[in-house]
């Protein structure tokens, strides 16, 4: 099936490239930060975290490890969830304020993404917006190398520790956009599932559905052979479409989500489930960092752009706020119903990896199989019921669609060619599921 999916196409890419950091996974590995920093010849470290974690146990572990290794550090913690370009500017000034020669990030995707973006801006002195593709920015390339970077995730969702991608909100446009560079890939990912022990159920649900959708989007993305060939190997993006490597990581991440997501959300004492979700998040990060996401993530940016007067239990962020994983998953069942028409076999395989009940079903039912399994998982973890559950109605569909259509690369990575009207129809189908 996979070989057929990656069949050569006229003028399409003939090769794919894989890039991941040195990954260490296990309980207690945060204690290794000092020795890892020494191995990277770090002598003065910029430590990125957020205000919530700054005085907590995980940052304390990192600080002690650095102190035991006699490596001085300074902390930047003015980072909130869904960071914007103003935050990146502040972080860049912090990096430029001293003779730092290494970066450590301790936090969720927001912290790790700000660290990546600030490093890019520090070594390539331009506003972060310049690095986004037109028409948002100038598409300016990022020269490297940047700072050595050790990324330490504290949530089981974004997988940012394993990608060369940064997602930043442009404050003027009030919308998130993605930019990427091979130079932003962390050198080391230290993944300590102990960090998930204290997370609330809603945080585990949001981050868990993010990892699930990363994996599902990677597995169903347009094949890399269908993207136009880029002759210059140094100019080829890692967001290159589905490929045999991303299939391996995405399939395992889907299996993990199908088996452990509900357990990890509903039982904070289920250490096995939460450890598995942490590993699944990193696998999904490895997958989408080397293939790219598609429509659910593209449509999620319209949700976070236009959200109004809403908060989410388990988060201490003022309104309006919808966690990223929730903004992604509320449209996902409708989206995969739509994309399955283009690649029904891939969607059928994905449904099986997610432990959907496929008994007696045919490949032509794959869209419903995936959608129904997602809806089942959403209901079991108390995720909002589609767009209506996060405050949107039919009158919002046109504005949501016009906002999301700007996410050109992700939309182009869909296995099914998609225009503005298609996006409107997906949003309509996503208003309510039960």
Number of C-alpha atoms within 10 A of each C-alpha: 8 13 9 7 18 17 13 16 15 11 12 16 19 17 13 19 14 14 14 20 19 12 16 13 16 14 12 15 17 27 20 16 23 21 16 18 24 14 9 16 12 22 16 19 24 25 24 24 27 21 12 13 16 19 11 10 11 20 22 15 17 22 22 14 20 23 13 12 17 13 17 14 18 16 17 19 17 17 22 16 15 21 21 23 20 16 20 27 19 16 25 23 14 17 25 15 9 12 11 19 17 22 25 26 31 26 25 24 27 22 27 30 27 29 31 31 27 28 27 28 24 21 17 17 12 14 18 24 21 17 23 19 19 13 8 14 14 12 14 15 15 20 13 14 12 22 24 22 29 27 32 30 30 25 27 31 31 29 30 30 35 30 31 27 27 21 21 25 22 18 13 9 11 14 20 22 20 15 19 24 22 21 19 27 26 29 18 23 26 26 27 23 25 19 22 21 17 10 17 16 18 20 22 29 27 25 27 29 31 27 33 29 28 33 34 31 32 32 30 30 30 28 26 27 23 22 18 14 17 15 9 7 11 8 11 16 19 22 22 28 31 31 26 17 15 24 22 16 21 32 24 18 31 29 20 24 28 21 17 20 27 21 20 26 26 17 13 17 13 14 16 12 21 28 23 19 31 32 24 30 33 27 26 36 31 29 36 37 30 28 32 30 31 28 31 27 26 26 29 24 26 25 29 24 18 16 19 15 11 13 17 18 10 12 14 10 14 10 12 14 20 24 20 21 25 28 27 25 29 31 28 29 25 28 25 25 21 22 21 25 16 15 19 20 21 20 28 25 19 24 26 20 20 25 16 19 13 16 7 5 11 12 16 15 17 27 24 19 27 30 22 19 19 25 22 13 18 21 15 14 21 15 20 19 19 27 25 15 15 23 17 18 14 12 9 16 20 16 14 23 24 14 21 25 20 19 20 14 17 23 24 20 28 24 24 18 12 16 12 13 12 14 24 21 16 24 27 20 18 20 22 17 19 7
